[in-house]
């Protein structure tokens, strides 16, 4: 083959290759000649509210005004009186519209017509729970729950005046103080905590639509009271259920509360020879006097049955005696009045109000004379070691130890700063 022929063949091959390339390129082009690889694909995510695709609707979200009722709201959005009346009557079993509360949110979902038509009305019972009304041939009401997300937070603080104020000072949800008080109710007297007591807490914060709605479960805590560490770990024992345990796997629940009321101080202690403030001679005072404002609620320190609720002729005034079991009995004296339903034979629960502080009987001022009996013998209530509830079951001990160590490591890395430094709660886990 001559050199000239070879050059012609190569040139022809090159031209054919170019033609094939452009044919293939154009065959892959999309609308307007743009290759698919260069097209921008737009994926539309519909807006969903209360389970409804609301892209084609107008949305109005407002708060309930003071003294505003359902009719006041719906009339503004062209829902007539007969329809409102029908809604209130026929959907009462799902939600009673008389329970609509000032400050709660509602959402109206309307068509985009020149004269909008209300198709849905949602009332938020709580930040997470709602009732949705659908206006169609008939009115349908359904209850729903928004998705709740959880984040784990920590908080620390040093007591300057009260646990509640410590939470406020540290910009922490003060409801956490209530949770701590409940968990440690059997081991720490929160009416008697002292300045410089301090705490570390690991807890859940709950969110709906990115907005914090409150606290969830308290997961672990360390409360240092009078220099001693008191640990609490939440642990779920499957079929047995969840509870709080200390580092030795003992339940933090006890048979009795530490104190039966919120008091200012102990005005008189347990004694076998005390000068009576009214009678002016010495006699045994086999209880503890808690000074408190008149009318302060007095609660039963444990479950039991009321043996009597009557006037004590020995100077105790209005008194309540509660038998908790075959071993323990408590008495509450100098009450101003009895709690609702408190009478002989009544069953009471731990924490139930059984009376109110007063000065009935031989008393110089309002206080509670609280007495504690073990096997019929009076003992000093401040020195009672209440028996614990069931500890972690042996079959769950290995799993508990793993959980405990996880939270101990986190607690160890939480620093409680000095008294003059505020410590703000911060997230630790996602």
C-alpha positions in Angstrom: 0.0 0.0 0.0 1.3 3.4 -1.0 2.0 6.2 1.4 -0.7 8.4 -0.2 -3.3 5.6 0.2 -2.5 5.2 3.9 -2.9 8.9 4.6 -6.4 8.9 2.9 -7.5 5.9 5.0 -6.4 7.6 8.2 -8.1 10.8 7.3 -11.3 9.0 6.4 -11.3 7.1 9.7 -10.9 10.4 11.6 -13.8 12.0 9.8 -16.1 9.0 10.4 -15.1 9.0 14.1 -16.1 12.6 14.5 -19.4 12.0 12.7 -20.2 9.1 15.1 -19.2 11.1 18.1 -21.6 14.0 17.3 -24.4 11.6 16.4 -24.1 9.8 19.8 -23.8 13.1 21.7 -27.0 14.5 20.1 -28.9 11.3 20.7 -28.3 11.6 24.5 -29.3 15.3 24.7 -32.5 16.1 26.5 -35.1 18.8 25.9 -33.6 21.8 24.3 -30.4 19.9 23.4 -29.0 19.8 27.0 -27.4 16.4 27.9 -29.1 14.5 30.7 -25.8 14.6 32.7 -26.1 18.4 32.6 -29.8 18.7 33.6 -30.7 20.0 37.0 -33.2 17.6 38.6 -35.5 19.4 41.0 -37.2 17.3 43.7 -40.1 18.9 45.4 -40.7 18.1 49.1 -44.3 18.8 50.0 -45.1 20.7 53.2 -46.9 18.5 55.7 -48.8 19.8 58.7 -50.8 17.5 60.9 -50.4 14.8 58.3 -51.9 17.0 55.5 -50.1 18.2 52.3 -50.8 21.9 52.6 -48.9 23.1 49.5 -52.2 24.2 47.8 -53.7 25.9 50.9 -53.3 29.1 52.8 -52.1 28.6 56.4 -52.9 30.8 59.4 -51.4 30.1 62.8 -52.5 32.1 65.9 -52.8 31.9 69.7 -56.0 31.7 71.6 -56.8 35.2 73.1 -58.1 35.7 76.5 -61.8 35.0 76.8 -61.9 33.7 73.2 -64.0 30.7 72.4 -64.2 28.4 69.4 -67.0 30.3 67.8 -65.1 33.6 68.0 -62.2 32.0 66.1 -64.1 30.1 63.4 -66.5 32.9 62.6 -63.5 34.9 61.5 -62.7 32.2 58.9 -66.2 32.0 57.4 -67.4 28.9 59.4 -71.1 29.5 60.2 -72.8 29.0 63.6 -74.7 25.8 62.6 -71.4 24.2 61.6 -69.6 25.3 64.8 -72.5 24.0 66.9 -72.4 20.7 65.1 -68.7 20.4 65.6 -69.0 21.0 69.3 -71.8 18.5 69.8 -70.7 15.7 67.5 -67.0 15.6 68.3 -67.2 16.1 72.1 -66.1 12.5 72.6 -62.8 13.2 70.8 -62.2 16.6 72.4 -64.4 18.9 74.4 -64.0 22.4 72.9 -64.9 24.0 76.2 -61.4 23.0 77.3 -59.7 25.3 74.7 -57.3 27.4 76.7 -55.9 30.9 76.5 -52.4 31.0 75.0 -52.5 27.7 73.2 -52.0 27.7 69.4 -54.4 26.9 66.6 -54.0 26.5 62.9 -56.6 27.2 60.1 -56.0 25.6 56.7 -58.0 27.3 53.9 -58.3 27.2 50.2 -56.6 29.8 48.0 -59.9 31.0 46.4 -61.0 34.6 46.3 -63.4 33.7 49.1 -61.3 31.2 51.2 -63.0 28.1 52.5 -61.8 26.6 55.8 -61.0 22.9 55.2 -59.2 22.1 58.4 -58.8 23.5 61.9 -56.2 22.2 64.3 -56.0 23.0 68.0 -52.8 22.3 69.9 -53.9 20.8 73.3 -50.2 20.7 74.3 -47.1 21.5 72.2 -47.1 17.9 71.0 -50.8 16.8 71.2 -53.4 18.2 68.9 -56.9 17.7 67.6 -57.7 18.1 63.9 -61.1 19.0 62.6 -61.8 18.2 58.9 -64.7 20.1 57.3 -66.2 18.1 54.5 -69.6 16.5 53.9 -69.4 15.7 57.6 -67.1 17.0 60.3 -64.4 14.6 61.5 -62.3 15.1 64.5 -59.1 13.1 65.1 -56.4 13.3 67.8 -52.7 13.3 66.8 -49.2 13.6 68.3 -46.4 15.6 66.6 -43.0 13.9 66.3 -40.9 14.5 69.4 -37.2 14.6 69.2 -34.9 14.1 72.3 -31.6 15.6 73.1 -29.5 14.7 76.2 -28.4 17.7 78.2 -26.5 18.3 81.4 -26.9 20.8 84.2 -24.9 21.7 87.3 -25.4 24.2 90.1 -24.5 25.1 93.7 -27.3 25.9 96.2 -27.3 29.4 97.4 -30.9 29.6 98.7 -33.0 26.8 97.2 -32.8 24.2 94.5 -35.4 26.0 92.4 -33.4 29.2 92.5 -30.2 27.3 91.7 -31.9 26.1 88.5 -33.1 29.6 87.6 -29.6 31.1 88.3 -28.0 28.5 86.0 -30.6 29.1 83.2 -31.9 25.6 83.5 -35.5 24.5 83.3 -36.7 24.9 87.0 -39.0 21.8 86.5 -35.8 19.8 86.8 -35.8 20.8 90.5 -39.2 19.0 90.9 -37.8 15.9 89.2 -34.7 15.8 91.5 -37.0 16.3 94.5 -39.1 13.4 93.5 -36.2 11.1 92.8 -34.3 11.9 96.0 -37.5 12.3 98.1 -36.6 9.2 100.2 -33.0 10.0 100.8 -32.6 13.8 100.9 -34.7 16.3 102.8 -35.0 19.0 100.2 -36.6 21.3 102.8 -33.4 21.1 104.7 -30.7 21.3 102.0 -27.9 23.7 102.9 -25.9 26.4 101.2 -23.0 24.9 99.1 -24.8 21.6 98.4 -24.3 21.0 94.7 -25.6 18.8 91.9 -24.8 17.4 88.5 -27.7 16.1 86.3 -28.0 14.3 82.9 -31.4 14.6 81.5 -33.5 14.5 78.3 -34.8 17.7 76.6 -37.8 17.2 74.4 -38.4 19.2 71.1 -41.2 19.5 68.7 -40.6 21.2 65.3 -37.2 22.4 66.6 -38.8 24.1 69.7 -38.0 22.9 73.2 -41.2 21.8 75.0 -39.7 20.6 78.3 -37.7 18.0 80.0 -38.1 14.2 79.5 -36.5 11.5 81.6 -33.8 12.3 84.1 -31.1 9.7 83.2 -28.5 10.2 86.0 -27.6 12.6 88.8 -25.2 13.2 91.6 -26.4 15.4 94.5 -23.8 16.3 97.0 -25.5 16.9 100.3 -23.5 17.8 103.4 -20.4 16.7 101.6 -21.7 13.2 100.7 -22.4 12.1 97.1 -25.9 10.7 96.4 -26.1 9.1 93.0 -29.2 8.3 91.0 -29.3 6.2 87.8 -32.4 5.5 85.7 -32.5 1.8 84.7 -35.2 -0.1 82.9 -35.6 -3.7 84.1 -37.6 -4.8 81.1 -40.8 -6.5 82.4 -40.2 -5.1 85.9 -40.1 -1.5 84.6 -37.9 1.5 85.1 -36.8 3.0 88.4 -33.9 4.9 90.0 -31.0 3.2 91.7 -27.9 4.2 93.5 -24.3 3.1 92.7 -24.9 -0.1 94.7 -27.9 -1.0 92.6 -30.3 -0.3 95.5 -33.6 1.4 94.7 -33.9 5.1 95.6 -37.5 4.6 96.4 -38.2 4.2 100.1 -41.2 3.2 102.1 -41.5 6.7 103.6 -40.9 10.3 102.6 -38.1 12.2 104.5 -40.5 14.9 105.7 -44.3 15.4 105.8 -44.4 19.1 104.8 -42.5 22.1 103.7 -41.3 23.7 106.9 -39.2 26.7 107.9 -37.3 25.0 110.7 -37.4 22.4 113.4 -38.6 24.3 116.5 -38.4 21.4 118.9 -36.7 18.0 118.6 -37.4 14.5 120.0 -36.8 14.4 123.8 -37.7 12.4 126.9 -37.7 15.6 129.0 -38.7 18.8 127.4 -40.0 22.0 129.0 -43.5 22.3 127.6 -44.0 25.8 126.3 -47.6 26.0 127.5 -47.7 23.8 130.6 -44.3 25.1 131.9 -43.1 21.8 133.2 -41.0 19.0 131.8 -42.5 16.0 130.1 -41.5 13.7 127.1 -41.9 15.1 123.6 -41.8 12.0 121.5 -41.9 13.7 118.2 -40.5 16.6 116.1 -42.1 20.0 115.8 -41.9 21.5 112.3 -42.5 25.3 112.3 -44.5 26.3 109.2 -47.1 28.8 108.1 -50.7 28.2 109.0 -52.4 26.3 106.2 -49.2 24.6 104.9 -50.3 21.2 103.5 -49.3 18.2 105.5 -48.8 14.9 103.6 -48.7 11.3 104.6 -45.1 10.0 104.4 -46.3 6.7 103.1 -49.2 4.5 102.0 -51.5 3.4 104.8 -54.9 3.4 106.5 -56.2 6.2 108.7 -56.7 4.9 112.2 -58.3 8.1 113.4 -58.8 11.8 112.5 -60.1 13.4 115.6 -59.3 15.8 118.5 -56.5 14.6 120.7 -57.4 15.3 124.4 -53.7 15.0 125.4 -53.0 18.4 123.9 -52.4 17.5 120.3 -55.6 19.2 119.0 -56.7 18.0 115.6 -54.7 14.9 114.9 -54.4 12.1 112.3 -52.9 8.7 112.9 -51.9 6.5 110.0 -51.0 2.8 110.1 -48.6 2.1 107.3 -48.1 -1.6 108.0 -47.6 -4.0 110.9 -44.5 -2.2 112.0 -44.8 1.5 111.3 -47.4 4.1 112.4 -47.2 7.9 112.1 -49.2 10.7 113.9 -49.7 14.3 112.7 -50.9 16.9 115.4 -52.0 20.5 115.9 -53.7 20.6 112.5 -56.0 23.5 111.5 -58.2 21.2 109.5 -58.2 17.8 107.9 -57.6 16.9 104.3 -60.4 16.0 102.0 -61.8 12.5 102.7 -59.5 12.0 105.7 -61.4 9.9 108.3 -61.0 6.6 110.1 -60.7 3.7 107.7 -59.7 5.9 104.7 -56.8 4.6 102.6 -54.1 7.2 101.8 -51.3 7.3 99.4 -47.8 8.5 99.9 -47.7 12.3 99.4 -51.5 12.7 99.8 -52.6 15.7 101.8 -54.0 14.6 105.2 -54.3 18.0 106.9 -53.0 21.5 107.2 -50.7 23.2 109.7 -52.4 24.9 112.6 -52.1 25.5 116.3 -55.0 23.5 117.7 -54.6 22.0 121.1 -51.8 23.1 123.4 -49.6 25.2 121.0 -48.1 28.6 121.1 -48.0 29.0 117.3 -48.6 27.2 114.0 -46.5 24.0 113.6 -46.8 20.3 113.0 -46.0 17.8 115.8 -44.9 14.8 113.8 -44.5 11.4 115.6 -43.1 8.1 114.3 -43.7 4.7 115.8 -41.9 1.4 115.2 -43.6 -1.6 116.7 -45.6 0.7 118.9 -42.5 2.5 120.3 -41.9 6.2 119.5 -38.6 6.8 117.6 -37.0 10.1 116.5 -38.4 10.8 113.0 -35.2 12.5 111.9 -33.2 9.3 112.6 -35.4 6.8 110.9 -33.6 4.7 108.3 -36.4 3.8 106.0 -36.1 0.4 104.2 -35.4 0.5 100.5 -37.6 -0.9 97.7 -36.4 -3.8 95.6 -32.8 -3.5 94.2 -31.7 -4.3 90.6 -32.6 -7.9 89.9 -29.5 -10.2 89.7 -30.4 -11.2 86.1 -30.1 -7.5 85.1 -27.0 -6.7 87.2 -24.5 -6.9 84.3 -26.5 -4.6 82.1 -27.0 -2.2 85.0 -23.2 -2.0 85.7 -22.6 -1.1 82.0 -25.3 1.7 82.1 -24.0 2.9 85.5 -20.4 3.2 84.3 -21.4 5.0 81.2 -23.2 7.7 83.2 -20.5 7.8 85.9 -17.9 8.6 83.2 -20.1 11.5 81.9 -20.8 12.8 85.4 -17.1 12.7 86.2 -16.4 15.0 83.3 -19.0 17.6 84.3 -17.4 20.3 86.3 -19.2 22.2 89.1 -17.7 25.6 89.1 -17.3 27.8 92.2 -20.2 29.5 93.9 -19.8 32.8 92.0 -19.8 31.2 88.6 -23.0 30.3 86.7 -22.9 27.0 84.8 -25.3 26.8 81.9 -26.8 23.5 80.9 -25.2 22.2 77.6 -25.9 19.4 75.3 -23.6 16.3 75.4 -25.2 13.7 73.2 -27.1 13.8 70.0 
